[in-house]
Amino acid sequence: MPGPKTYNVWWGDTSNLKQKGIVTYTVSPFRQRGSKNIFQGWMFNGYKRLASQAPYWIVPFAIAYGTYTWAKRYDVWQNSKAGHVALHGSH
């Protein structure tokens, strides 16, 4: 068990006084307005942030989509009769 100069309480022993040196901070309920104007703030600030980041994700997306559609069309053509004739000379 703890000695006389320790402030730890033994497991389950709540008969001792409160521990010294523990400071608890709280925020007033009137200051806790975490979701105040959440949608209005998103509509203006969120749109502005998305619009400023658009060049960084639209350009790579357009390049990737263009590459994907070209590859799909080329694959379909290669596996067609016309593609076989054009690439190998006969089917």
C-alpha positions, -999 to 999 in steps of 0.1 A, spaced: 0 0 0 12 36 -6 31 52 22 21 84 40 38 109 16 23 96 -16 -9 109 -32 -18 78 -51 -49 61 -40 -48 23 -38 -69 4 -63 -105 10 -55 -98 31 -24 -118 63 -28 -118 72 9 -87 94 6 -87 131 -2 -84 143 -38 -50 141 -53 -29 173 -52 -15 190 -83 -43 180 -107 -57 209 -126 -88 205 -147 -97 230 -175 -132 232 -190 -147 253 -218 -179 272 -211 -210 256 -228 -217 291 -243 -183 289 -261 -187 254 -274 -203 260 -308 -183 236 -329 -209 234 -357 -220 270 -359 -225 280 -395 -208 248 -407 -227 247 -440 -225 284 -447 -187 283 -440 -183 253 -463 -203 269 -491 -180 299 -494 -146 287 -481 -150 251 -494 -158 263 -529 -129 287 -528 -105 261 -517 -118 235 -542 -116 261 -570 -80 270 -561 -70 233 -562 -88 225 -594 -58 228 -618 -39 204 -597 -64 176 -600 -83 183 -633 -52 182 -655 -39 148 -642 -75 134 -643 -79 146 -679 -46 130 -689 -54 97 -672 -89 96 -687 -76 103 -721 -50 76 -718 -76 51 -706 -101 58 -734 -73 56 -760 -61 23 -746 -96 8 -745 -103 19 -782 -69 6 -793 -75 -27 -775 -109 -32 -792 -94 -24 -826 -64 -47 -821 -87 -76 -812 -110 -69 -842 -107 -85 -876 -96 -51 -891 -69 -48 -865 -55 -83 -872 -54 -77 -909 -38 -43 -905 -11 -55 -880 -3 -89 -893 -14 -88 -930 -38 -117 -927 -64 -131 -904 
